[in-house]
């Protein structure tokens, strides 16, 4: 077990999120700051925690607004908090909220804080659209003009090509390859069939639909009541999905020979999620029963030009080693589903002797048991707001561990840049 977390145990006390919604749908006119402040306010109210008890706010976001680049600070400026609560926003791509949780856990374990609100957000309905470099230079030049004539002369140099907007791309700056293209490559290189990907996607939707119907999933959601209609659940879950419907979808990234489709991939999503972390003694003194404790975590990275989303194959065994446990001791597992191909590739690697040799391990990490893994579905069905998913997974795993009364649980997340993040929780 990590020495850091033996000094002072860090408790997960509460977790909450907004509904996750397909971008351009119910949150189309809602900003990331609005989503973040909403969930920050709601989790404090539900946990009956005074904002004055919070020592810091740590937030994740991948594509921030240029108008509010530090969303975490906007959360800490809610009326519920003293204005002296510091805050920052970080970016570890799809593992951003998970990294926010680990940063918070580190600070608590070191004795630098007792209570931290950690979480994240993404609004892919509200992404910054940029001008070309030349257009930006002309606008700056025009702003410095000393007369209307000079300003008009500057604008006269604008050409139609200068007006073409530049939007953020979900692609690797180092390779130019999108995550979807990388998932397609992984499916081919690892022998992951289209049928297996579609079957996996169907399982995600079926489990998420069942967990929504019986209340397990909606218990983690604060209904959004600020629009024309209440939003009480995730709107990407397809209860009527079937293998036939999934098989009818055409490949997106390799239209001729591909197998990755919109149906076996996570959708672009808006949403926010938050977790309250406390030192164990602080939680007890305030009367909270911890859901779980942080046991260990690990991050890893691979060459983005190789198999971009295989970082978890490296991060998970590191986290298990630091926790001092083996795969067989895990009672619940949550694997982030960017693409079915990515999940199945990592699952295959964890069970592989060849991969174990590659990692310098004495044997395979372990076989995934789907009877204790992603029991409420995953990102393919629920959705994936890049900066928020990690906090959702911490909440879901902690709740599932309590329901099943298991000692250890694991979270695995792949992330842009060839990164992987993993965390072990214990009860």
Secondary structure as UniProt FT lines:
FT   HELIX           4..7
FT   STRAND          10..17
FT   STRAND          21..22
FT   TURN            23..24
FT   TURN            26..29
FT   HELIX           32..47
FT   HELIX           51..53
FT   STRAND          56..60
FT   TURN            66..67
FT   HELIX           71..76
FT   TURN            79..80
FT   TURN            83..84
FT   STRAND          86..90
FT   HELIX           93..95
FT   HELIX           96..109
FT   TURN            110..111
FT   STRAND          115..122
FT   TURN            124..125
FT   STRAND          129..130
FT   HELIX           133..143
FT   HELIX           148..155
FT   TURN            156..157
FT   HELIX           160..163
FT   STRAND          166..167
FT   TURN            173..175
FT   HELIX           179..189
FT   TURN            190..191
FT   HELIX           194..213
FT   TURN            214..217
FT   HELIX           218..220
FT   TURN            239..240
FT   HELIX           243..247
FT   TURN            255..257
FT   TURN            263..264
FT   STRAND          268..279
FT   HELIX           280..285
FT   TURN            286..287
FT   STRAND          292..301
FT   TURN            304..305
FT   TURN            308..309
FT   HELIX           311..323
FT   HELIX           327..329
FT   STRAND          330..335
FT   HELIX           340..350
FT   HELIX           353..359
FT   TURN            370..371
FT   TURN            375..376
FT   HELIX           379..382
FT   TURN            386..388
FT   HELIX           389..404
FT   STRAND          408..415
FT   TURN            416..418
FT   STRAND          419..426
//
